[in-house]
Amino acid sequence: MKRRQFLQRAGAGVASATILAGCTAAPVEQGTTTGTPTGPPSGTLTVATYSSFTGGDAAGTWLKSTFETEYPKVTVEFTTPENGFNQFIQRKKQGAPLGADVYVGLNTGELVRADEQLDDQLFRVVEDDLERSDSVKDSLQIDPDGRALPYDTGYISLVYDEDAVRNPGSFDALLEPRYQSDLITQNAQQSDPGRAFLLWSIHEKGPGGYLDYWSNLLDNGVRVLSDWEPAYQAYTNGEAPMVVSYSTDQVYYHGPDVDMSKHQVGFLNDQGYANPEAMAVFDDAQNPRLGRLFMDFVLSERAQAEIAVRNVQFPAVEGVTPSEEFSEYALEPPNPVTFGYDELAGNVDAWIDDWARLVASN
């Protein structure tokens, strides 16, 4: 997730977990436009993603190096659009070139939004063309049409300082006076964890009850900041003893010099909200064959283990154990919950808009 860059800057070096070691139009590869592909894979694959997925020791850096080693005639280039996924929806509406073959970092709500706003399909169906598609956990699937496939998932939870506060343990407890002004969350309009926390509350309180719940939560002093980084920074600065974050928090923050009391993971109602990240090949891709090959590679056990450690998220594929330290410190909720595609379709934008109006009025 985008939190990775912040963690690196904020002193992730104290963690003892070992992290293993631009965009231009791509030429059409041999055999991808008509007929059956012939010869070894070749050409340039352009992958659009979020900025912290690339650079340094990030997951994208490892994927590029390893994929290019396995396929010496292939070059992988990353592009990180300033407007994120929205850029591709707008370009598709305008009939403009997308400038990428694959998108990495797609969530369920974004896929729903693309389908609702576009007359033409943004992504092509690839599930049946991938050898490893059947290995993805059924609980993480986000696309009933087989276009987007998850490659990892995080579980949204609370992270709290146990020296300052007890784990509330439930959504209702967050409304109690003893937790007044104790929680920081993120803007659901622009933040993945903020949106997931909102959806989690809707899952618990229902579409008819979540606004009343949030009205009470706001009355109890919850702070809504723009995104994960400023929210977590405020938490580490001691501005509040709880923050909405990820249940993999301790993967980074553990070790002999770390005060683990400030990195306790709190599940509400024994739950955490699953927020899968997915990948898909654009329908207008110049190199769809390379896109499918790349997606299949990402689902390999070797790649899944690396992505989990480097992206600090859980693998999407069954039976992958990233490392002993990851297994020890990455906490899964007893009862994961999430909304699927069909549940979000026709609802998610209205839910978020109504929530935003409520927050703005307080």
Beta strands, then each sheet from edge to edge (+ up, - down):
strand 1: 43-48
strand 2: 74-79
strand 3: 102-106
strand 4: 149-160
strand 5: 183-186
strand 6: 223-225
strand 7: 242-246
strand 8: 264-266
strand 9: 271-281
strand 10: 314-315
strand 11: 335-337
sheet 1: 2+ 1+ 3+ 9- 4+ 7- 5- 6-
sheet 2: 2+ 1+ 3+ 9- 11-
sheet 3: 2+ 1+ 3+ 9- 4+ 8-
sheet 4: 2+ 1+ 3+ 9- 4+ 10-
end
